[in-house]
Amino acid sequence: MPEDILLKVSSESLTKTLNNLEQHLAAMELAYKESEDIGSRVARSMVAGAGRAFVAKIENWQRGYRSVMAEYKDLTDSVQYTSRVMADTADEAETHMDLWTGDVYDLLSK
């Protein structure tokens, strides 16, 4: 998980899921880099239709990879925003609770 994302209101399950997803995406990134190399070698060496078809399949997979990475970025941005909102809300609630002096029931009954 990127270091700038802090789950102040923690959820062990969400953190574990994001960590597993990040490991999978790291493997996909390595595969993407390898696919670029393979695609360029095939394009240079195979002029036949089968070579073009294979390169097209690699390019299709690469488009899918870029789409997944964009969705992952959206997910991490959303988690970061939600974490920030939850932390801010908790801080605000704590601040308001600090304003109460005395018994809540006594204050409400006046």
N, C-alpha and C positions, 0 to 999 in steps of 0.2 A: 504494500500500500504506500502511496506517496507520503513523504514525511509531513507535508503541510495539512494532511487530513487527520484531525484528532477527534476521536469519538469521546467527547467529554461525558456524555450520557451513554455509558458503554453498553453494548450488547455483545456478549461473547459469541453468540451464534452468527451475528452479522459480521463481526470482525473475522471470525474463522472463514466464513464464506468468501469474503472479499480477499483474504489472504490466499485461499485456494484458487480463486479466480485469477488473481495476479500471477500466481505461479504458472497456471495454464496459459495465460496470455504471454508470458515471457517465453514459453516454449513455442507459441505461435509466432512470436516475433523472430525467433531464430529460424523457424521454418520459412518465414516470409523472405528473410535475407537469402537463405539457400535457394528458394524458388526463383529469386531474381537471377542468381548466378546460373542455375540450371536452364532457365528460360533463355538467357542470352547465349549460352553455349549451344542449345538445341537450335535456336534461330540461325546461328552462324553455320552450323554443320549440316543441318537437315533442311534441304530446300523443298523436299517433297511435301505433298499435301498432309501427310501424317505428321510431319514436323510442325507445320502451321497449326494443325488441329491441337497438337499437344501444347504448343505455346499459348493458344487461345484458352485452353483449359487452365493453364497456370495463371494467365491474366485474370480469368474469371475468379479463381480462388483468391488472388491478390485483392480483387475488388471486394470480395466477401470479407477478407481480413480487415481491410480499411474500414468497412462498415461496422464490423464488430468493435474495432478500436474506438471509433467515434461514439458508439453506444456506451462503451466502457467509460470513456471520458465524461459523457453525460451523467452516467451513474455515479461516478466518484464526485463530480461537481455537485450533484444533488445531495449525496450523503454529507459532503462538507457543509453545504448550506443548511441542511436539516440539523446537523450537529451544532452549528453556530446558533441557529434559532433556538434550539432546545437549551443550550447553555445560557444564552441571553435571557430566555424566559425564566430559567431557574434562578439566575442572578437577580432578575427583577423581582421575582416572588420573594426571594430571601430579603431583599432590600425593603419590600413592603412589610414583611413580617417583623423586621427590625423596628419599624415605625410604631408597632403596637406596644404600648406600655400598659401593663395591667391586664386584668381579666377580660377576655373578649365578651363574655356574657354580661359583665357589668357595663361595658361600653355600649353594647347593643341595646340594653334595656333602658338607657337614658334618653 
